[in-house]
């Protein structure tokens, strides 16, 4: 909450529902990826993951995308598909095969903190004290989850 400052705007029911839907999808992603990743080599697990994602997402974006398709956009889309999600998800699959779901979920929660640091470096954004406090809490949670899982695996 400290990273996003949700108290600075109004709350809307659709926004809350989208947030809850996002949380549910994230949980399903972590659990599903760990399940598939524990049974298949990372490249095969990634192929299954991306195929499922394509089937779920295609009905929402394909009709509009096909209408404006040109060779230039197709080549750009191919490049984007390799850089995101293929490469990062392949690395995530390999990470999930080596660490537990709890640790992975917590470490993935560090993404806002990494974004905050990147914003500071790349666009000279200055975080507010509450954002820094939120970042520290997220990092502490990641360390705590990793240590707890390491103790449980001994």
N, C-alpha and C positions, 0 to 999 in steps of 0.2 A: 504494500500500500504506500509505503514511503517513497518508492521509486516513481509511482504514477500520480500521486497526489489526487486521489479520486474525489476528495471533498471540495475541490475547486470548481466543480461543475454540477449540473443537475443530474439526477438519476432518472433513467427511463427504463420501463419494463422491457422493451425490446433489447436494450443494451445489456441489461442484467441477464436476459435469456441467452443472448449471443455469448456472453462471458461464460455462463454455465455450460452452454453447448461446447464452447471451445475447451473448457476444462475437461469435460467428458471425453471429447475426441482426443485430447492429449493423453488422458489416462489409457484409453483404448489403444492409442498408438504405442505407448511405452510397453504395455502388457502384450499386445499383438506382436510387436517387433521382437521383444524378448522371446516370446513363444516360437515364432518362426525362426529367429536367429539361433536359437538353441538346437534346432533340428536340421538346419541346412547351413552350408558354407555361406559366408557373407554375400558373395555376388548372387547366389541363387536366392537367398532370403530377400535381397534387395529387389530382384526381379519380381518376386511374389508381391512385395510391398508396393512397388510402383504400379504393378498391374491392378491391384485392388484399388489403389488411389485413383488411377485413371478411370476405372469403371465407376467409382463413386462420384468423381468430380466432372466427368465428361458431360453428363446431361445438363450441367449448369453453365459450362463455358463453351462447349463445342459449337453449338449453333451460331453464336455470334462470331466466333473465331474463324470458322470456315468461310463465312461470307466475305471477310476482308483478307483472305490468304493470298499472299504474293510470294514470289521466290525469295525476295529479301526478308520478309517476315518469317518464312519457313526456315531460312538459314539462321536468322537471329534466334528463333525458337529452339532450334537444335543446339546452338551454342549455350543458351540459357539452360536447356535441359541437362547438358553435361555439367555445367558449373553449379547449377542448383536445380534439381535436388540430387542428381546422380553422385557426384563426388562427395558432398557432405554426408549424404545418407549412407554411402558405402563406409565411410569412416565411423559413422554412428553405429552401424551394424557390427562392425568389428569391435567397437568399444563395448557394446551390449553383450557380446560373446565373452568378454573378459571381466566385466564388473556386474554387480547385481542391479536389479531394477530400482531399488531405493537410491542407491548411489547415483545411478545414471539420471534418474528423475531430478534429484537434487542438483547434480552438476549441470544438467540442462537448464535448470532454473537460474544458473549464473548468466545466461544469455543477456538479460537486461543489464547486468553489471558490465559485461564485456561491451555492450552497445554504449553504455555511458562513458566508458573509458575511450572507446573509439570516437565518440562525439567530441570528447575533450581534445583528443589529438588531431582528428581530421578537420573539424570545423570550429575549433576553439570554443566549444560550448562550455559554460561554467555551471556545474551542478549546484543546486541549492543545498544547504546543510541537511535538510530532511532526505534528499536523494542520496547523499553520501551515507547517512545513517542507514537508509534502506539497503544500500549496496553492502555495507558492512554486515548487516543482519543476514542477508542472503548468502554471503561468503561464509559466515559462521555456521549457518545451517548446512551448507555443503560439506564443510569440514566435519561437523558433528555427525552427519549421516554416514560419511565415509569411515570415520573412526568406529561408529557403532556397528556397521556392517563388518568391518575387519575383526572386531572382537567377537561377533557372532559366528564368524567363519573359522575361528581358531579351534 
